[in-house]
Amino acid sequence: MAQLCQRTIEWSREVLGQLATRHELLELGGGAGRGRYYRLSRTAYDLLVGSVEYHVDRRLARENVKARILAVLKERPLTNAQVREIGQLDRSQALQIMRSLKSEGAVVLDGTGRGSRWKLAPKWRRKR
């Protein structure tokens, strides 16, 4: 946002924070640092209904979620709950996307049960 608006990072953080807390137009997603992102809140969407045509290409949306997941995996491993939060997915959607990434050789599952974490595959890390 700072680059887009040609303002300081501090100014951008303040504005995004106000849009999220005071005006309730944005919701914070992801973790901290580079994994953090904002999305429109239900309040903002309700205000826009009728004035903006909303169309989602499911295929592009799925690839976008995959790209976001891979970007965060470059920084740190993810739990299933974190994958669901990043993509705004339910359990079955998250499983389907992670199985797809696993079949592409991009990710590996380390551990079992509650201790399991998705990690970027070693070969994928070198490719990118």
Secondary structure, DSSP 8 states (H G I E B T S, - for coil): -HHHHT--HHHHHHHHHHHHHTS--EEEES-SGGG-EEEE-HHHHHHHBTTB-----HHHHHHHHHHHHHHHHTTS-B-HHHHHHHHT--HHHHHHHHHHHHHTTSEEEESSGGG-EEEE-HHHHHH-
